[in-house]
Amino acid sequence: MPTYIPHSRTDGEENRGSRDSAASIPIPLMHNMPMGQLDLIAPVTGDVEVALTGKASDKATRHVDGRNTLNDLAGHEWLPETKSFFFQKGLGADHAHTEIERQHPAPFSFQDIARLVGFFTKSGHTVLDPFAGVGSTAKACALLGRKSIGIELSKRWHELSQQRLRVEAGLPRLDAHRLILGDARVVMPTLRPNSVDFVVTSPPYWAILNKKPDHKSLERVRRELATTYSTDKRDLGNMTDYGAFVDELVGVFLACGRVLKSKRYMAIIVSDFRHGTEYYSFHSDLIQRLKGAPIRRNSRLELQGVKVLLQNHKSLKPYGYPFAYVENVHHQYILIFRKQASAA
Ligand SMILES: C[S@@+](CC[C@H](N)C(=O)[O-])C[C@H]1O[C@@H](n2cnc3c(N)ncnc32)[C@H](O)[C@@H]1O
C-alpha cells in the first residue's frame, strides 16, 4: 500500500468545524426545517426568523425576486453566498447527532452541504449525490424541504444513511429520498437525463484512507471505528493508480452532467493531498478534465467558480519540521460547474 503524508478531508479533527467561525456565517433559508433542527445550525434570529415565519421583527419584509429561478433567497441573503470562501461548520463533538456520521471515516458536514443546497435549489427541487456515504446530502435536503437521490456502494453506509434520515431528520417515511445501493458507474446511466436540479458530492480522494496509519486513524482503530470505506474492489477509494482513478471519477461526473437539467449546477468538494513526496493538486486535475467537457452532443460543463472551504479549527502538525515545507492542508475546494448548451 502506498504511504501518504497524513492528510484529512472535512472531518480531520473529530466533529469538523468550529462554532466560533460559523457564528459569522449567514444561514441559508431553512424552509420546512423543524425548529428542533434549526437550533443545531443557528439561533433563530434576524434573517432566519424572517425566512421561517415570514414576519420581520427587525428587517423589512423579505422579498424574493420574481425572476429568481435559482433559489428561494432574497437579495440580502444571496449576496454573501457569492463570496469565494466560507468557514466549515460542525455540530460540536458531543452532539447526539454526530453518532452516525462518526462511524464513517470521511463524512461531510451536512450544514456545509445545506448551505450549497440552499443557494443552488428551490424548495421541492431534487438533488443528486453519487457518493452518498452516510447521507449528509440527503439529511440537508430533508431539512430544507428538497428531494434527494443518493448512490452509495457500501451496504453499511447506505443503511446508516437511511437510519440518519429517520433519526436525525425525523422522517417517518423516506419517499422523497431515493437512496440507492450500488456502484455509481453502473447506477448513473439508469437515471433519467435532465431530471435533477443540483448535484453536490464529496467523492473518494483516491486511496488516501489506505495510507500508513497516522495519529488520526490509530485513534479511530482504538475506538473501533472504520478507517476505510470498504474492501470492495469497485470502491474508487481502493484504486491504486491515480490516473485511472481520475478517469473513473470524471466518467461519473460526466454522467451526472447528463442527468442534470440544463443551466443547473454541480458542486464537487475535494482537497489536494500528498502521496509520499509528491503533492497532488487533485482539484486542478479535475478542473482540467471537466472544464468545457462535452455532455453528449449539445451541452457541456462550464466552470463557474471555485469556493474555498476553510478549516481553521484543525490543529497544526509539524510535518517536515525542521527540514522542509510540508503543508498542513486546512481547506477544501468546492468546484462549481454549470451545464450549458454548446454552441451550434
Ligand atoms: C467521501 S465519502 C462521501 C461522504 C458523504 N459526503 C457523507 O457525508 O457521508 C465517499 C463515498 O463514496 C463511496 N464510494 C466509493 N466508491 C464508490 C462507487 N464506485 N460507487 C458509489 N459509491 C462509492 C464510499 O463508500 C464513500 O462512502
The ligand as an SDF file (V2000), in Angstrom:
LIG
                    3D

 27 29  0  0  0  0  0  0  0  0999 V2000
  -16.1220   10.9480    0.8890 C   0  0  0  0  0  0  0  0  0  0  0  0
  -17.2580    9.7090    1.0770 S   0  0  0  0  0  0  0  0  0  0  0  0
  -18.7870   10.5580    0.9680 C   0  0  0  0  0  0  0  0  0  0  0  0
  -19.2520   11.0140    2.3080 C   0  0  0  0  0  0  0  0  0  0  0  0
  -20.5970   11.7040    2.2810 C   0  0  0  0  0  0  0  0  0  0  0  0
  -20.4740   13.0280    1.6850 N   0  0  0  0  0  0  0  0  0  0  0  0
  -21.1370   11.8310    3.6870 C   0  0  0  0  0  0  0  0  0  0  0  0
  -21.1330   12.9200    4.2460 O   0  0  0  0  0  0  0  0  0  0  0  0
  -21.4580   10.7970    4.2570 O   0  0  0  0  0  0  0  0  0  0  0  0
  -17.1930    8.8670   -0.4560 C   0  0  0  0  0  0  0  0  0  0  0  0
  -18.1420    7.6830   -0.5150 C   0  0  0  0  0  0  0  0  0  0  0  0
  -18.0610    7.1160   -1.8280 O   0  0  0  0  0  0  0  0  0  0  0  0
  -18.3520    5.7330   -1.6890 C   0  0  0  0  0  0  0  0  0  0  0  0
  -17.9200    5.0600   -2.9160 N   0  0  0  0  0  0  0  0  0  0  0  0
  -16.6800    4.6640   -3.2850 C   0  0  0  0  0  0  0  0  0  0  0  0
  -16.7000    4.0910   -4.5000 N   0  0  0  0  0  0  0  0  0  0  0  0
  -17.9880    4.1430   -4.9350 C   0  0  0  0  0  0  0  0  0  0  0  0
  -18.6400    3.7310   -6.1210 C   0  0  0  0  0  0  0  0  0  0  0  0
  -17.9790    3.1250   -7.1170 N   0  0  0  0  0  0  0  0  0  0  0  0
  -19.9760    3.9530   -6.2270 N   0  0  0  0  0  0  0  0  0  0  0  0
  -20.6770    4.5630   -5.2130 C   0  0  0  0  0  0  0  0  0  0  0  0
  -20.1010    4.9480   -4.0590 N   0  0  0  0  0  0  0  0  0  0  0  0
  -18.7650    4.7600   -3.9290 C   0  0  0  0  0  0  0  0  0  0  0  0
  -17.6030    5.3220   -0.4410 C   0  0  0  0  0  0  0  0  0  0  0  0
  -18.1150    4.1290    0.1120 O   0  0  0  0  0  0  0  0  0  0  0  0
  -17.7970    6.5510    0.4560 C   0  0  0  0  0  0  0  0  0  0  0  0
  -18.8580    6.3690    1.3490 O   0  0  0  0  0  0  0  0  0  0  0  0
  1  2  1  0
  2  3  1  0
  2 10  1  0
  3  4  1  0
  4  5  1  0
  5  6  1  0
  5  7  1  0
  7  8  2  0
  7  9  1  0
 10 11  1  0
 11 12  1  0
 11 26  1  0
 12 13  1  0
 13 14  1  0
 13 24  1  0
 14 15  1  0
 14 23  1  0
 15 16  2  0
 16 17  1  0
 17 18  1  0
 17 23  2  0
 18 19  1  0
 18 20  2  0
 20 21  1  0
 21 22  2  0
 22 23  1  0
 24 25  1  0
 24 26  1  0
 26 27  1  0
M  CHG  2   2   1   9  -1
M  END
$$$$
